[in-house]
Amino acid sequence: MVCSILKSAGVVVVCLFLFSTRASAALINYGSFGPDAPGVVVYQDVTESSGTDPVPLYGPPTLTQNTLDFDPTTFVASSTNSINDITDGQLNFTLMAVPQAGISSFSISESGDYTLVGTGTAATEVGAGLTVFVKILEVDGVALPAPLSLSAVNASVSFNLAANGPVIGAPWSLGVGMNLDAALTNAGINYIAGVSKAEIVLDNTLVAISEANSIAFIAKKDFVINPVTVVIPEPASLMLIGGGLALLTWRGRRVNYN
């Protein structure tokens, strides 16, 4: 819109270039992660995008066994003198379990800091929100006849200058969880190990609102996804376990009889 009212061809070219650069940076695919033994999950096509800011916001993640950890450095919202800011970042990925394993639940935790200073009221505030969308695709390695979409879960925190300030660099945190086993049970789906493939969408929002002569700032510094998994031993392993138990029982009886 700004470009359309500028008369200089040179300025229009520059503006269009900046727009195309911003658009091309609106999505980053970090690839797939895992499994990281003894972890049993794979995060496939981890992709971040934003409708408000250039990416990266989350930054590239690190996988340790089953846990995917992001350490954002630019996921912030900042407002000064009534010029407000909202930053929204989205993560998309497919969460999968290796054969003989299932994902029974997962939790997400995030944390950061916020600043509220200046002269103002409760209208100077910051907030953070997280919403999680899940679509189950496979159970025990078998595709469902139709994807099972679960009800979204969300959590949020907010702080204002009147109740929480003035403050500089105060910590905040929030978290949510999703019980996939309970979702299968509620849907009448039988399972052994549990969910083996699901599409996950995570939407994160930071908001900063200020008044004249006040500053509101909030940043996300840590973002962690932690699945809880179940591993079903293979038949050969079950036979070894069964044989070992039988041997222990026989030895116990032998000692008792002697």
Buried (B, 14 or more C-beta within 10 A) or exposed (E): EEEEEEEEEEEBEEBEEEEEEEEEBBEBEBEBBBBBEEBBBBBBEBBBBBEBBEBBBBBEBEBEBBBBEBBBEBBBBBBBEBEBBBBBBBBBBBBBBBEBBBBBBBBBBBBBBBBBBBEBEEBBBBBBBBBBBBBBBBBBBEEBEEBBEBEEBEBEBBBBBEEBBBEEEBEBEBEBBBBBBEBBEEEEBEBEBBBBBBBBBBBBBBBBBBBEEBBBBBBBBEBBBBBBBBBBEEEEEEEEEEEEEEEEEEEEEEEEEE
